[in-house]
Amino acid sequence: MPECPRSIVVAVDFGRASARAVAAGGAIAERCGATLRLLHAEPFDAPVYFTAEQLDALRGDEPQNRERARVAVTQFGRQHTSYPFIAEVEDRAPVDAILHAAATADLVVMGTHGRRGASRWWLGSVAERVLRESPVPLLIEHANGSNAGSAEFRHVLVQAMPPLAGDATARYAETLARRFNGIVEDRRGVAPAIVADLFGTLVAVACPVPRTAAWLVAAGEPLVRGCTRPVLFVPESAGGEPV
């Protein structure tokens, strides 16, 4: 895991949180000289009740639909970052598309609406599901966050709980913060709920590989749902080494 990402993927669903993700991804790419890919997942599935004729018509429209989606991603991206990017459209479910793209990226950036209650219980959120499996650092942006773009890295809080030492996470956070002339505050050993309430512009969290149910329940999922600031999850081994 490079401590300054060289390839960044930003998931785009055209919402407010997604706009923040594009701004953050563009800011990091600019400071690190990384390639930037904006990814939109749009499965072109036909309803089961379609006739053969309707299926043929849908398949004929697929190239045009994909191009329209790519143009929409390009327009959306230009509204929220001035950094050059590649617009990509995947015919996969969102979680599958993001995880597939993560295999060739150093950092994934995406938004979440912090879904709560019954809708989250039944569906979960795409961000939570990506967090469970992402092999690379994952930056989560919240729709109602208080910081955006380069401002996120002014004051980074580093959080880790045993058995994770958080050393790799601290190095990663320091590398990014330094690119933005920001500072890093070591809050390892402090409970995630407390860290979420402390002053800071971003929280960098060490996450185990593989993710454990206990960590997801105690730290990962609550931070995705409830923290109003951006949260950067960094995969780390129990010995404090990057993964």
Order of alpha helices (4+ residues) and beta strands (2+ residues): beta-alpha-beta-alpha-beta-alpha-beta-alpha-alpha-beta-beta-alpha-beta-alpha-beta-alpha-beta
